[in-house]
Amino acid sequence: MAIAYTEKLAEHGIRPSVGTVGDSYDNALAEAVNGLYKAELIYSQPAWAGLAEVEFATMNWVHWWNTRRLHEHLGYRTPAEVEAEYYDHHWREAALAAV
């Protein structure tokens, strides 16, 4: 499985983060997000009508997670707000450096 995974990443030009510094943090973050996804969405429904319903609900949950859910570790801001601030800051720095 690991070989197939590595080959598929290479096929798409993606470098694996396996075996690098910070992996334990990556894994912990993934486990935390997966746990929240299951608790907040999957297990909150008594029954799902089918795969399409789960896929649509997942798409909506991910959108909500990134654009409306306040994250404590982001200072009670959304990931979209933090990302916009990051790029705004870097674009401003790049513009000032170009002058």
Backbone hydrogen bonds, N-H to C=O, Kabsch-Sander energy under -0.5 kcal/mol:
donor,donor_aa,acceptor,acceptor_aa,energy
5,Y,1,M,-2.5
6,T,2,A,-2.5
7,E,3,I,-2.6
8,K,4,A,-2.3
9,L,5,Y,-2.2
10,A,6,T,-2.4
11,E,7,E,-2.4
12,H,8,K,-1.2
12,H,9,L,-0.6
13,G,10,A,-1.4
14,I,9,L,-3.0
20,T,17,S,-1.3
23,D,20,T,-1.6
26,D,22,G,-2.3
27,N,23,D,-3.1
28,A,24,S,-2.1
29,L,25,Y,-2.5
30,A,26,D,-2.5
31,E,27,N,-2.6
32,A,28,A,-2.3
33,V,29,L,-2.7
34,N,30,A,-2.7
35,G,31,E,-2.3
36,L,32,A,-2.3
37,Y,33,V,-2.8
38,K,34,N,-2.4
39,A,35,G,-2.5
40,E,36,L,-3.4
41,L,37,Y,-1.9
42,I,37,Y,-1.5
43,Y,38,K,-3.4
44,S,41,L,-0.5
45,Q,41,L,-0.6
45,Q,42,I,-0.9
54,V,50,G,-1.7
55,E,51,L,-2.9
56,F,52,A,-2.4
57,A,53,E,-2.4
58,T,54,V,-2.5
59,M,55,E,-2.3
60,N,56,F,-2.2
61,W,57,A,-2.4
62,V,58,T,-2.7
63,H,59,M,-2.1
64,W,60,N,-2.4
65,W,61,W,-3.0
66,N,62,V,-2.1
67,T,63,H,-2.0
68,R,64,W,-2.7
69,R,64,W,-2.4
71,H,77,R,-2.4
72,E,70,L,-0.5
74,L,71,H,-1.5
75,G,72,E,-1.8
76,Y,71,H,-1.8
77,R,71,H,-1.0
80,A,66,N,-2.1
82,V,78,T,-2.1
83,E,79,P,-2.7
84,A,80,A,-2.4
85,E,81,E,-2.4
86,Y,82,V,-2.3
87,Y,83,E,-2.5
88,D,84,A,-2.5
89,H,85,E,-2.4
90,H,86,Y,-2.3
91,W,87,Y,-2.8
92,R,88,D,-2.2
93,E,89,H,-2.4
94,A,90,H,-2.4
95,A,91,W,-2.3
96,L,92,R,-2.3
97,A,93,E,-2.3
98,A,94,A,-1.5
99,V,95,A,-0.7
99,V,96,L,-0.6
